[in-house]
Amino acid sequence: MSMIVARMQKMKAGNLSGIQRHNQREFLNHSNKDIDPTRTEKNYDLANDEPVDYKEHVGEIIDSQREGTRAIRKDAVLVDEWIITSNQEFFKDLSESDTRRFFEESVAY
């Protein structure tokens, strides 16, 4: 039986460059041995059309939504990173377009 997995992790400013390098596969050597570099071209970003600088992008979002004038704390949580997925059995019989739709619906939710 397949189940959906949802995991959330709070990220501070110091985490942003690391998540960016991981998500956008900017490392040549990966510490995670499960990453298959030959499949990187199949990755897609449902939030951004082009690779972005996470620190800059998050800063722009915060600046556009700020209402106060107080400085943001240095240890403030800036981003909640969500991972929504399932197990291999769930994806085994899905086409690439159905797999993409699963993730698009997850983002929409």
N, C-alpha and C positions, 0 to 999 in steps of 0.2 A: 504494500500500500504506500502510495506517495503522499508526502505532506509538503506544504509550503513552509519555507523557513524565512523568518524576518529577523534581522539583527540590526540594532541601532547602537552607534558609538558616538560619544561626544568628542569633538575635535577643537583644539585650541590653535592659536596662530602657529605655534611650533610644529604642529602636525601637518599643516597644509601642503608644504613642499614635498613631504614624503608621500602623501596620498596622491598628489598630482603625478609624481614620477611613477608610482605603482600603477595608477589607473590608466595613464597615457603610455605606459610601457616605455619610459624614457631610459630605463636601465639596460645596459647591454648584458649584464650577468644578473640573474635573478636568484635570490636566496630561497625562494619558494620553488622547490623542484617539480611541483605540479604544473608550473607554467610551461607550456609548449610554444616556444617562439615561432615555430612554423605555422601556428594558427593565429598569430597576432593580427593578421590582416582581416580576420573574420570579426574582430571586435568592432563595436559601434558605440557611439555616445548618444543617448537619447535626449540629453539636455543641451549639448553644444554642437554646433556644426563643424567647428574647427577646434584644435587643441587650445586650451586657455591657460593662463597663469592663474592658478587658484587663489593666491593671496590677493592679487590685483582684482580679480573678479568678485571675490567675497567682499573686499573693501568697497567696491562700487555698489554692490547690493546694499550693504550696511549704510553707506553714505546716502543713498537714494531714499532709504526708509527711516532714517533717524529723525526724531522729533526734538530731542533735547540737545544741549550744548556740552554736557559733561563728557570728558574723555572716556573712551572704552577701556575697561580694566585690562591690564596686560595678561591676566590669567583667565579672561572671559572665554566661554565656549562660543565659538563663531559658527560652527557647522555641526549638524547632526548627520553623520554618514549612515545611510541605510543600505543594507544588502538584502534583496528579496530574491529568492531562488527556490529550487526544489532539488530532489535527488536525481541521479542519472536515469532511473527507471521512468520517471515522469517525462523527461525530455527524449527518451530513446526513440519513440515512434513519431515524434513531431517533426514536421518539415521546418526548414529554416525560417519561413515566413510565419508559421505558427509559433515558433520559439520567440521570434521578435515580437509578435503580437502579445504574448504572455508578458514580456518585459514592458511593452508600451502600456498595457493595461495596468501593470503594477505602478508605473510612473503616474498615470492618470489618477489612480486611487489615492 
